[in-house]
């Protein structure tokens, strides 16, 4: 029999890294909960921040203890408490506030695993385990009734192992951005709608017909069974995690993951162990849409870990089919990127497939070359000269205004320079290469169609204009400049005045092709012979 929600003890885990303002905000949000604070033990896991997070939290909130975790592997914790303990209760009024200082950045996965290990360590020392764990992202915000809603849902049935929250846009509190998530056993994808073969399908259909959709401004309420809930706000039953004498525990997160899919993997393992995973639509978390956080490295982790997650729940021909499709898609995307002025992106995608096959886990993702200031980049590559042309690859409706913003930025930065250098420099002539579905077409653009014949025909026009470099916005170019090398200048609108530079040309492409061919053989062999994952410890 579950304890009533109001008397269940909850350990709250927050993982942070170099976001001290967010860490402060989420702790204040947690302190405003209507749930009794004397039942809340809060643990902040600081992943070796260098922005003064520990000092800020210590100075503001006076935690009872700071614990140092002197290890670089979360599955091998080495906890040691500071000798100096706070003389009085923490200033937020929690039953306890602890900050764990990790020696290294272990990602969200390693951070939460640190929290799980600490929860177990404290329970062994004090012979007092929590009823529930509440996992909360450091950049989230939660309304005062969030924990009340989560614990009430958990207490409603003893077979519930995980309770998730409805995610609302932190910038627009009227708009729901995530509710139901289901796993498609035929494709290996996670999706909003419940697949036809899923036993939860009928209940989901009745629900979605009532509210009219899974996102937006709708009258969401109640509890619904799902396959996956997000760790931006997730309540877990501790005894389900750690196990009981008559029932094995689900265990902690897969130590290989670093970030992404670790929470989804956990949910699928809970369900496989016979626990229900539910979403409480009345339990809200305010959060940033996940797609606004995407980078090449984050996409790498998501694609790598998604295949490993499939190994936990798929088997036989189904596992081989889903894995083969995923590997072939990665190899194809990698080759396409290499031919479209996106070599470093191509290498990251290829590494994704290779690391899946080689079981290379941990912090292995990359965002490519370090960014440089736009003016420094153009000046170093000798592009700020009269008569120099730079191609700008336009296949996004926003790209023309991004290009104009770059032009203005360079003009303003040059104007700040002292004479005589300023007099020698000039903004280069930009040559837009524009797909024919982008409107309006920038002046002087070379316009191409989406089919290969059009792209090949336009190669001569590009060659005759002899651009010295090519700008690629947001890693989305689909036009190959086949006849020239030079440099690719990559611009991400999260940092619009920072440029990633890469050398491109036939030598670089041929070297990549050799690596791609050898990797293709290895990865396809792995996909054909993959077997279900066998867990050897409580970590995954």
C-alpha positions as CSV (number, residue, x, y, z in Angstrom):
1,X,0.0,0.0,0.0
2,X,1.5,3.4,-1.0
3,X,1.9,6.1,1.5
4,X,-0.5,9.0,1.1
5,X,1.2,11.7,-1.0
6,X,1.6,14.2,1.8
7,X,3.7,11.9,4.0
8,X,5.9,10.4,1.3
9,X,9.5,11.5,1.5
10,X,11.0,12.8,-1.7
11,X,14.7,13.2,-2.7
12,X,14.9,15.8,-5.5
13,X,17.8,15.6,-7.9
14,X,19.0,18.5,-10.0
15,X,22.0,18.2,-12.3
16,X,23.7,21.4,-13.4
17,X,26.8,22.5,-15.4
18,X,27.9,26.1,-15.8
19,X,24.4,27.5,-15.4
20,X,24.4,29.0,-11.9
21,X,21.6,31.4,-12.6
22,X,19.4,28.5,-13.7
23,X,20.4,26.5,-10.6
24,X,19.5,29.3,-8.3
25,X,16.1,29.7,-10.1
26,X,15.1,26.1,-9.9
27,X,16.0,25.9,-6.2
28,X,13.8,28.8,-5.5
29,X,11.1,27.2,-7.6
30,X,11.4,24.0,-5.6
31,X,11.3,26.0,-2.3
32,X,7.9,27.4,-3.4
33,X,6.3,24.0,-3.6
34,X,3.1,23.5,-1.6
35,X,4.4,20.0,-0.7
36,X,5.8,19.9,2.9
37,X,9.5,21.0,2.7
38,X,10.3,18.9,5.7
39,X,9.7,15.8,3.5
40,X,12.0,17.2,0.7
41,X,15.7,16.3,0.6
42,X,17.3,18.3,-2.3
43,X,20.5,17.3,-4.0
44,X,22.2,19.4,-6.6
45,X,24.8,17.6,-8.6
46,X,27.3,20.1,-10.0
47,X,29.1,18.6,-12.9
48,X,32.5,20.4,-12.3
49,X,31.1,23.8,-13.2
50,X,33.7,26.5,-13.8
51,X,31.3,29.5,-13.5
52,X,31.2,29.6,-9.7
53,X,28.0,27.5,-9.3
54,X,29.1,25.9,-6.1
55,X,30.2,29.1,-4.5
56,X,27.0,30.9,-5.5
57,X,24.7,28.2,-4.1
58,X,26.7,27.9,-1.0
59,X,26.6,31.6,-0.3
60,X,22.9,32.0,-1.1
61,X,21.4,28.9,0.5
62,X,23.8,27.5,3.1
63,X,23.5,23.8,2.3
64,X,23.9,21.4,5.2
65,X,26.7,19.6,3.3
66,X,28.9,19.7,0.3
67,X,29.9,16.3,-1.0
68,X,32.9,15.8,-3.3
69,X,32.7,12.9,-5.7
70,X,36.4,12.3,-6.6
71,X,35.9,10.1,-9.7
72,X,35.5,10.6,-13.4
73,X,33.1,7.6,-13.7
74,X,29.6,8.0,-12.2
75,X,29.2,4.3,-11.9
76,X,32.2,4.2,-9.5
77,X,31.3,7.0,-7.0
78,X,33.7,8.1,-4.3
79,X,31.7,10.4,-2.0
80,X,33.5,12.4,0.6
81,X,31.7,15.1,2.7
82,X,33.3,18.4,3.6
83,X,34.5,18.6,7.1
84,X,32.7,21.9,7.6
85,X,29.0,21.5,7.8
86,X,26.4,24.2,8.0
87,X,25.6,25.2,11.6
88,X,21.9,25.6,10.9
89,X,19.2,24.5,8.5
90,X,19.5,25.6,4.9
91,X,17.9,28.9,4.0
92,X,15.3,27.4,1.7
93,X,13.7,25.3,4.4
94,X,14.2,21.9,2.9
95,X,14.7,19.0,5.3
96,X,18.2,18.9,3.8
97,X,20.1,20.6,0.9
98,X,23.2,18.9,-0.4
99,X,25.5,19.9,-3.2
100,X,27.6,17.2,-4.8
101,X,30.6,18.5,-6.6
102,X,31.7,16.0,-9.4
103,X,35.3,16.0,-10.4
104,X,34.4,15.9,-14.1
105,X,31.4,16.8,-16.3
106,X,29.6,13.5,-16.6
107,X,26.6,14.8,-18.5
108,X,23.0,14.6,-17.5
109,X,23.3,10.8,-17.5
110,X,26.3,10.6,-15.2
111,X,24.9,13.5,-13.1
112,X,21.7,11.7,-12.3
113,X,23.6,8.4,-11.8
114,X,25.7,10.3,-9.3
115,X,22.4,11.3,-7.6
116,X,21.1,7.7,-7.6
117,X,24.4,6.5,-6.1
118,X,24.3,9.2,-3.4
119,X,20.7,8.3,-2.6
120,X,21.7,4.7,-2.1
121,X,24.8,5.7,-0.1
122,X,22.8,7.9,2.3
123,X,20.1,5.2,2.7
124,X,22.8,2.7,3.7
125,X,24.4,5.1,6.1
126,X,21.2,6.3,7.7
127,X,19.0,3.3,7.1
128,X,16.4,5.7,5.7
129,X,15.5,5.6,2.0
130,X,13.2,8.0,0.3
131,X,9.8,6.9,-1.1
132,X,10.3,8.8,-4.3
133,X,12.9,10.5,-6.4
134,X,12.0,13.7,-8.3
135,X,14.3,14.4,-11.3
136,X,14.2,18.0,-12.4
137,X,16.2,19.8,-15.1
138,X,18.2,22.9,-13.9
139,X,16.7,25.1,-16.7
140,X,13.1,24.1,-15.9
141,X,10.6,26.0,-13.8
142,X,7.8,24.3,-11.8
143,X,4.5,25.7,-10.5
144,X,3.9,25.4,-6.7
145,X,1.6,22.3,-7.1
146,X,3.9,20.3,-9.3
147,X,5.2,17.9,-6.6
148,X,1.7,17.6,-5.1
149,X,0.4,16.5,-8.5
150,X,3.2,14.1,-9.1
151,X,3.0,12.4,-5.7
152,X,-0.8,12.2,-5.8
153,X,-0.6,10.3,-9.2
154,X,2.1,8.0,-7.8
155,X,0.1,7.2,-4.7
156,X,-3.0,6.5,-6.7
157,X,-1.8,3.0,-7.7
158,X,1.0,0.8,-6.3
159,X,1.9,-0.5,-9.8
160,X,3.0,2.9,-11.0
161,X,6.8,3.2,-11.2
162,X,7.2,6.5,-13.0
163,X,5.1,9.7,-13.3
164,X,5.9,12.4,-15.8
165,X,4.8,16.0,-16.3
166,X,3.2,17.9,-19.1
167,X,5.7,20.2,-20.7
168,X,4.7,23.8,-21.3
169,X,6.8,26.3,-23.2
170,X,8.8,28.4,-20.7
171,X,8.5,31.4,-23.0
172,X,4.7,31.0,-23.5
173,X,2.8,29.5,-20.5
174,X,-0.3,29.0,-22.6
175,X,1.3,26.5,-25.1
176,X,1.9,22.8,-24.3
177,X,4.9,21.5,-26.2
178,X,4.9,17.8,-25.0
179,X,2.4,15.4,-23.6
180,X,2.2,11.7,-24.6
181,X,5.3,9.9,-25.9
182,X,5.3,6.3,-27.2
183,X,7.9,4.0,-28.6
184,X,7.4,2.6,-32.1
185,X,8.7,-1.0,-32.0
186,X,8.8,-1.2,-35.8
187,X,10.9,2.0,-36.4
188,X,12.7,2.5,-33.1
189,X,11.4,6.1,-33.0
190,X,9.6,8.0,-30.2
191,X,6.4,9.7,-31.2
192,X,3.4,11.7,-29.9
193,X,0.8,9.3,-31.2
194,X,0.4,5.8,-30.0
195,X,1.2,3.2,-32.6
196,X,-1.6,0.8,-33.7
197,X,0.0,-2.3,-32.2
198,X,0.5,-0.7,-28.8
199,X,-2.0,-2.0,-26.2
200,X,-2.4,1.6,-25.0
201,X,-3.8,2.7,-28.4
202,X,-7.5,2.6,-27.6
203,X,-7.2,4.6,-24.5
204,X,-5.0,7.1,-26.2
205,X,-7.4,7.5,-29.1
206,X,-10.3,8.2,-26.7
207,X,-8.2,10.8,-24.9
208,X,-6.9,12.6,-28.0
209,X,-10.4,12.7,-29.5
210,X,-11.6,14.4,-26.3
211,X,-8.9,17.1,-26.2
212,X,-8.3,17.4,-29.9
213,X,-4.5,16.9,-30.1
214,X,-1.3,16.3,-28.1
215,X,0.1,19.9,-28.1
216,X,-1.0,23.5,-28.2
217,X,-3.6,25.4,-26.1
218,X,-6.0,22.5,-25.1
219,X,-7.9,21.4,-22.0
220,X,-5.3,18.9,-20.8
221,X,-6.1,17.1,-17.5
222,X,-6.0,13.7,-15.8
223,X,-3.6,10.7,-16.0
224,X,-2.8,8.6,-19.0
225,X,-0.5,5.6,-19.5
226,X,2.4,6.2,-21.9
227,X,5.7,4.6,-22.8
228,X,8.1,7.5,-22.1
229,X,8.2,10.5,-19.8
230,X,10.9,13.2,-19.8
231,X,13.4,13.7,-17.0
232,X,12.9,17.4,-17.1
233,X,10.3,16.6,-14.4
234,X,10.0,12.9,-13.6
235,X,9.0,11.2,-10.3
236,X,10.3,7.6,-9.7
237,X,9.4,5.1,-7.1
238,X,12.7,4.4,-5.3
239,X,11.9,0.8,-4.4
240,X,11.3,0.1,-8.1
241,X,14.7,1.5,-8.9
242,X,16.6,-0.3,-6.2
243,X,14.5,-3.5,-5.8
244,X,13.0,-5.4,-3.0
245,X,13.7,-8.9,-1.6
246,X,11.0,-10.3,-3.9
247,X,11.4,-8.1,-6.9
248,X,14.6,-7.0,-8.7
249,X,15.2,-3.4,-9.2
250,X,15.1,-1.6,-12.6
251,X,18.6,-0.2,-11.8
252,X,20.2,3.1,-12.7
253,X,20.8,4.8,-16.0
254,X,23.0,3.3,-18.7
255,X,26.5,4.6,-18.0
256,X,27.3,4.8,-21.8
257,X,24.8,7.5,-22.6
258,X,26.2,10.9,-21.3
259,X,23.1,12.8,-22.5
260,X,19.9,11.9,-24.4
261,X,17.7,8.8,-24.4
262,X,18.8,7.9,-20.9
263,X,15.4,8.8,-19.5
264,X,13.5,7.1,-22.3
265,X,15.6,4.0,-21.9
266,X,14.8,4.0,-18.1
267,X,11.1,4.3,-18.9
268,X,11.1,1.3,-21.3
269,X,13.0,-0.7,-18.7
270,X,10.4,0.2,-16.0
271,X,7.7,-1.1,-18.3
272,X,9.6,-4.2,-19.2
273,X,9.9,-4.9,-15.4
274,X,6.1,-4.7,-15.1
275,X,5.8,-1.1,-13.8
276,X,3.3,1.4,-15.2
277,X,4.7,4.7,-16.7
278,X,2.1,7.4,-16.6
279,X,1.8,11.1,-17.5
280,X,0.0,13.4,-15.1
281,X,-1.4,16.1,-17.4
282,X,-2.1,18.3,-14.3
283,X,1.6,18.2,-13.3
284,X,3.2,21.0,-15.3
285,X,6.8,21.8,-16.0
286,X,7.9,24.9,-17.8
287,X,10.8,24.1,-20.2
288,X,12.5,25.2,-23.4
289,X,11.5,23.2,-26.5
290,X,14.1,20.5,-27.0
291,X,14.6,21.3,-30.7
292,X,15.9,24.8,-29.8
293,X,18.8,23.1,-27.9
294,X,20.0,20.8,-30.8
295,X,23.6,20.9,-31.9
296,X,25.7,18.4,-33.9
297,X,26.9,16.8,-30.7
298,X,23.4,16.5,-29.2
299,X,22.2,14.9,-32.4
300,X,25.1,12.5,-32.2
301,X,24.1,11.4,-28.7
302,X,20.5,11.1,-29.6
303,X,21.1,8.9,-32.6
304,X,23.8,6.8,-30.9
305,X,21.8,6.1,-27.8
306,X,18.6,5.4,-29.6
307,X,20.1,2.3,-31.2
308,X,21.4,1.1,-27.8
309,X,18.0,1.7,-26.3
310,X,16.5,-0.5,-28.9
311,X,18.8,-3.3,-27.8
312,X,17.0,-3.3,-24.4
313,X,13.5,-3.9,-25.8
314,X,13.8,-5.4,-29.2
315,X,15.1,-8.8,-30.2
316,X,15.6,-11.2,-33.1
317,X,14.8,-10.0,-36.7
318,X,12.9,-6.9,-35.4
319,X,16.1,-5.7,-33.6
320,X,18.2,-6.3,-36.7
321,X,15.8,-4.6,-39.0
322,X,15.4,-1.5,-36.9
323,X,19.2,-1.3,-36.3
324,X,20.0,-1.8,-40.0
325,X,17.6,1.0,-41.0
326,X,19.2,3.3,-38.4
327,X,22.8,2.5,-39.5
328,X,22.0,2.9,-43.2
329,X,20.3,6.2,-42.6
330,X,23.4,7.5,-40.7
331,X,25.7,6.3,-43.4
332,X,23.6,7.9,-46.2
333,X,23.3,11.2,-44.3
334,X,27.0,11.2,-43.7
335,X,27.9,10.8,-47.3
336,X,25.3,13.4,-48.3
337,X,26.8,15.9,-45.9
338,X,30.3,15.3,-47.2
339,X,29.2,16.1,-50.8
340,X,27.3,19.3,-49.6
341,X,30.0,21.4,-48.0
342,X,29.4,19.9,-44.6
343,X,32.5,17.8,-44.0
344,X,32.8,18.1,-40.2
345,X,29.1,17.4,-39.9
346,X,29.7,14.3,-42.1
347,X,32.5,13.1,-39.8
348,X,30.3,13.5,-36.7
349,X,27.5,11.5,-38.4
350,X,29.9,8.8,-39.5
351,X,31.4,8.7,-35.9
352,X,27.8,8.1,-34.7
353,X,27.5,4.9,-36.7
354,X,31.1,3.8,-35.8
355,X,30.6,4.4,-32.1
356,X,27.3,2.5,-32.1
357,X,29.0,-0.5,-33.7
358,X,32.1,-0.2,-31.5
359,X,30.1,0.3,-28.3
360,X,32.0,3.6,-27.7
361,X,30.1,5.3,-24.9
362,X,30.5,8.4,-22.7
363,X,31.4,12.0,-23.7
364,X,32.4,11.4,-27.3
365,X,30.2,13.8,-29.2
366,X,31.6,16.8,-31.1
367,X,30.2,20.1,-32.3
368,X,33.1,20.5,-34.8
369,X,35.7,23.2,-35.0
370,X,35.7,26.0,-32.4
371,X,34.0,29.1,-33.5
372,X,35.8,32.4,-34.3
373,X,34.6,35.9,-34.5
374,X,33.2,36.7,-38.0
375,X,35.6,39.6,-38.6
376,X,38.6,37.6,-37.5
377,X,37.6,34.8,-39.8
378,X,37.1,36.9,-42.9
379,X,40.3,38.8,-42.2
380,X,42.5,35.7,-41.6
381,X,41.2,34.0,-44.8
382,X,41.9,37.2,-46.7
383,X,38.2,37.6,-47.7
384,X,37.9,41.3,-46.9
385,X,39.3,42.5,-50.1
386,X,37.7,44.2,-53.2
387,X,36.7,41.7,-55.8
388,X,36.6,38.7,-53.5
389,X,33.4,36.6,-53.8
390,X,32.0,34.4,-51.1
391,X,29.1,32.0,-52.0
392,X,26.2,31.9,-49.6
393,X,24.1,28.7,-49.7
394,X,20.5,29.7,-49.3
395,X,18.0,26.8,-48.7
396,X,16.2,28.1,-45.7
397,X,13.6,30.9,-45.9
398,X,15.4,32.8,-43.1
399,X,18.8,32.6,-44.8
400,X,18.6,35.8,-46.9
401,X,18.0,37.9,-43.7
402,X,20.8,36.0,-41.9
403,X,23.1,36.8,-44.8
404,X,22.1,40.5,-44.7
405,X,22.7,40.5,-40.9
406,X,26.2,39.1,-41.5
407,X,26.9,41.8,-44.2
408,X,25.8,44.6,-41.8
409,X,27.8,43.1,-38.9
410,X,31.0,42.9,-41.0
411,X,30.5,46.5,-42.2
412,X,30.0,47.7,-38.6
413,X,33.1,45.8,-37.3
414,X,35.3,47.2,-40.1
415,X,34.1,50.7,-39.3
416,X,35.4,50.3,-35.8
417,X,39.0,49.5,-37.0
418,X,41.6,52.3,-37.0
419,X,43.1,53.6,-40.2
420,X,45.0,52.6,-42.3
421,X,43.7,49.1,-41.8
422,X,40.1,50.1,-42.2
423,X,40.8,51.7,-45.6
424,X,42.3,48.5,-46.9
425,X,39.3,46.3,-46.0
426,X,36.0,45.8,-47.7
427,X,33.0,43.5,-47.2
428,X,33.2,40.8,-49.9
429,X,30.7,40.4,-52.7
430,X,28.3,37.7,-51.5
431,X,27.0,35.3,-54.2
432,X,23.7,33.8,-53.1
433,X,23.1,30.2,-54.4
434,X,19.4,29.9,-53.8
435,X,17.0,27.0,-54.0
436,X,14.0,27.8,-56.2
437,X,11.4,27.5,-53.4
438,X,12.9,30.3,-51.4
439,X,11.2,33.7,-51.8
440,X,12.0,36.4,-52.3
441,X,15.1,35.5,-54.3
442,X,18.1,37.6,-53.2
443,X,19.5,39.9,-55.9
444,X,22.1,38.3,-58.2
445,X,21.4,34.8,-57.0
446,X,22.1,31.6,-58.8
447,X,18.9,29.7,-58.5
448,X,18.7,25.9,-58.6
449,X,16.0,23.3,-58.4
450,X,15.7,20.5,-55.9
451,X,16.7,17.7,-58.4
452,X,20.2,16.6,-59.3
453,X,20.1,17.7,-62.9
454,X,19.5,21.3,-62.0
455,X,22.2,21.2,-59.3
456,X,24.7,19.9,-61.9
457,X,23.8,22.4,-64.5
458,X,24.4,25.3,-62.1
459,X,28.0,24.1,-61.3
460,X,29.4,26.0,-64.3
461,X,27.7,29.2,-63.2
462,X,29.3,28.8,-59.7
463,X,32.7,27.9,-61.2
464,X,32.7,30.9,-63.5
465,X,32.2,33.3,-60.6
466,X,35.1,31.7,-58.7
467,X,34.0,32.1,-55.0
468,X,36.8,31.8,-52.5
469,X,34.6,30.3,-49.7
470,X,31.1,29.0,-49.1
471,X,28.8,30.0,-46.2
472,X,26.6,27.2,-44.8
473,X,23.8,28.2,-42.5
474,X,22.5,25.9,-39.8
475,X,24.2,22.7,-41.3
476,X,21.4,22.3,-43.8
477,X,22.9,22.9,-47.3
478,X,21.7,20.7,-50.1
479,X,23.7,22.2,-53.0
480,X,27.1,20.6,-53.9
481,X,29.8,22.9,-55.1
482,X,31.8,20.1,-56.9
483,X,34.5,21.9,-58.8
484,X,36.2,24.0,-56.2
485,X,37.8,23.6,-52.8
486,X,38.5,26.5,-50.5
487,X,36.8,27.0,-47.2
488,X,33.4,26.3,-45.7
489,X,32.2,28.9,-43.2
490,X,29.5,27.4,-40.9
491,X,27.1,29.8,-39.1
492,X,24.7,28.7,-36.5
493,X,22.0,31.3,-35.6
494,X,22.4,30.5,-31.9
495,X,25.8,32.3,-32.3
496,X,25.3,34.4,-35.5
497,X,28.6,36.3,-35.3
498,X,30.7,33.2,-34.7
499,X,32.0,31.1,-37.6
500,X,33.3,27.5,-37.7
501,X,35.9,27.1,-40.5
502,X,36.8,24.0,-42.4
503,X,39.0,23.3,-45.4
504,X,37.2,21.6,-48.2
505,X,38.2,20.2,-51.5
506,X,38.8,16.9,-53.4
507,X,41.7,15.7,-51.1
508,X,39.6,16.1,-48.0
509,X,36.5,14.5,-49.7
510,X,38.5,11.5,-50.9
511,X,40.1,11.0,-47.5
512,X,36.6,11.0,-46.0
513,X,35.3,8.6,-48.6
514,X,38.0,6.0,-47.8
515,X,37.1,6.2,-44.1
516,X,33.4,6.0,-45.0
517,X,33.9,2.8,-47.0
518,X,35.7,1.0,-44.3
519,X,33.2,2.2,-41.6
520,X,30.3,1.1,-43.8
521,X,31.6,-2.5,-43.9
522,X,32.0,-2.5,-40.1
523,X,28.7,-0.9,-39.2
524,X,26.6,-3.0,-41.6
525,X,28.1,-6.2,-40.2
526,X,27.3,-5.0,-36.7
527,X,23.6,-4.3,-37.7
528,X,23.2,-7.8,-39.3
529,X,24.6,-9.6,-36.2
530,X,23.3,-7.4,-33.3
531,X,21.9,-9.2,-30.3
532,X,19.9,-7.9,-27.3
533,X,21.8,-6.0,-24.6
534,X,22.6,-8.0,-21.5
535,X,22.9,-5.8,-18.3
536,X,25.9,-6.7,-16.2
537,X,25.3,-4.2,-13.4
538,X,22.7,-1.9,-12.0
539,X,23.9,0.8,-14.4
540,X,21.7,0.1,-17.5
